[in-house]
Every structure is written in structure tokens, then in C-alpha cells.
């Protein structure tokens, strides 16, 4: 009985698994850069009063959220508006 040499087959399976992991890693990196990073950046900026034309930044905390949520026009529907 002769032994079969599986070195080429095993090497091919290892390469396929390795490149599959690197492709997943690249896809996750692109997902982070294109979707998650801007989401986190805008969430962080929402705690500041930032004006790009004046290059000033001031920490306001939750004041932006409280101002938006307490506006009467946001909570009540205007006449003539459809849902």
C-alpha cells in the first residue's frame, strides 16, 4: 500500500482559509471606515456647539438634545401637515 502525499492539498486549504480571513478583515475595515466611524464622529460632535465657518468649538453636553426635544414645533403637528 502506498501513502498518498497530501502536502499540496493541505497547503491549498490553508491558503484558502488564510485569504478568506484577510478578505473578511478588509471588509470589516471598510465597513468601519465608511459607516461606523462617521456615525461615532457625528454622535461625538452632537455634544458640542461647532461652527465650521468660525472654527470655534464649545462643549454644551446634552443641551442640544434638550433643546430639540423641548421645541413645541417638533412635538406637535402643524396644521396641514400629513403623517
ChimeraX attribute file (.defattr): number of C-alpha atoms within 10 A of each C-alpha:
attribute: neighborCount
match mode: 1-to-1
recipient: residues
	/A:1	3
	/A:2	4
	/A:3	5
	/A:4	6
	/A:5	8
	/A:6	9
	/A:7	9
	/A:8	9
	/A:9	9
	/A:10	11
	/A:11	11
	/A:12	12
	/A:13	11
	/A:14	12
	/A:15	11
	/A:16	11
	/A:17	12
	/A:18	11
	/A:19	11
	/A:20	12
	/A:21	12
	/A:22	11
	/A:23	12
	/A:24	11
	/A:25	12
	/A:26	12
	/A:27	12
	/A:28	12
	/A:29	13
	/A:30	12
	/A:31	12
	/A:32	13
	/A:33	12
	/A:34	11
	/A:35	11
	/A:36	12
	/A:37	12
	/A:38	12
	/A:39	13
	/A:40	11
	/A:41	10
	/A:42	10
	/A:43	11
	/A:44	11
	/A:45	14
	/A:46	17
	/A:47	16
	/A:48	17
	/A:49	15
	/A:50	15
	/A:51	10
	/A:52	8
	/A:53	6
	/A:54	7
	/A:55	7
	/A:56	10
	/A:57	12
	/A:58	10
	/A:59	12
	/A:60	13
	/A:61	14
	/A:62	11
	/A:63	14
	/A:64	13
	/A:65	12
	/A:66	10
	/A:67	10
	/A:68	12
	/A:69	12
	/A:70	10
	/A:71	10
	/A:72	10
	/A:73	10
	/A:74	10
	/A:75	10
	/A:76	8
	/A:77	11
	/A:78	9
	/A:79	6
	/A:80	6
	/A:81	6
	/A:82	6
	/A:83	4
